[in-house]
Amino acid sequence: MNGPLPPETGHLVDCRSVMLENNWQLTGQLPQTIGNMTSLHSLSMLLNGPKFGGELPSSLFRLKNLNTILIEGNLGKEWSLPARVEVGDDTQLERLLLARNSFTGNIPSWIAQLNRLQTLHLESNNFNGAIPNAIGDLSAIKYINLMENNLTEAIPSTLGNLPAIEVLILGKNQLQGELPASIGNLRTLQLLDVGSNELTSVIPSSFANLESLKYLVLESNKFNGTVDVLESMKNLTVLMIRSNSFSGALPDGLLSEASDSVVVDIGDNKFTGGLPANFANMSNIVSLIGAKNLFADSTTPEAICDNTSLLVMDCSACECCKVCCDGENHGACGFHLDVFTILGYNCGAWFAGCLKGVDYFAGYDGGIY
């Protein structure tokens, strides 16, 4: 297609699906008349050219039969959401997928009026400002991914009001302040990622209530204190908390009830003592990164070396390690796992299906042996 979409597009009142893909000569933006396409069920715009973009028309979000909006990987630089939309109570929109488009501006509060929304995927854009408090009103939401934007200020405590949430990904932003204790109310939460922000304080004691949590990412922040509360998370299998200021001993029962493959990255903290004793009896630890801590000398049992496919510790704490950190400049000292691949984020909202075949060595480049 060449040029802009004509306003007559809105005359297609019986059209149920629109897909615009790989149209490099497409220009302009979606016309407001798209709001006349009253039968529209799904809108998909993928990998279109650099002159197509602009503000999405407010009329799009008032279509009563629209179920899915998928706008991903487009090259236009001026994408944005409308500042105001009056969404009807009869909205059917369940999936709003806008990843990797260079969307700018704030995330508007009117999104909370999408009372049937289950998936909100805004990853890898340029959204800025605070996460709106109103997002806590999304009673049907299961998946929220705001990763890799320019979001600032504190994580709103209202996120603790989401009764159906399973995935909450807020990593790679500039969020500040404390983790809200209210997140401990999210009994359905399976994945929490707030890594690579500027968050401080300790892990709230309320996190002991996260009975469904399987995957926890707190890496590259300014957290401190102990991680004793993690012992209560009986379903936890992936723990990535490197590059913080956590301290004290690791709890003896950490990950002891995990039945799936276990991945742990606790490197670059201030942990003391040694690894949990139960680790020596676990045959399901696939990757364990613990270098750059304050573990006591020679405290890593040989059983952990034998049973763990990828193990990186400080040399002083692990005599049996094939790979260990011997000083700041040693290649093993900075080794870490890639959370994006470990947790299947490349699959977007369908990440759970990717985890069935996850490559837990995705962060390994062969340079540390």
Buried (B, 14 or more C-beta within 10 A) or exposed (E): BEEBBEEEBBEBEEBEEBEBEEBEEBBBBBBEBBBBBBBBBBBBBBBBBBBBBBBBBBBBBBBEBBBBBBBBBBBBEBBBBBEEBEBEEEBBBBBBBBBBBBBBBBBBBBBBBBBBBBBBBBBBBBBBEBBBBBBBBBBBBBBBBBBBBEBBEBBBBBBBBBEBBBBBBBBBBEBBEBBBBBBBBBEBBBBBBBBBBEBBEBBBEBBBBBEBBBBBBBBBBEBBBBBBBBBBBBBBBBBBBBBBEBBBBBBEBBBBEBEEBBBBBBBBBEBBBBBBEBBBEBEEBBBBBBBBBBBEEEBBBEBBBEBBEBBBBBBBBBBBBEBBBEEEEBBBBBBBBBBBBBBBBEEBBEBBEBBEEBEBBBBBEEEBE
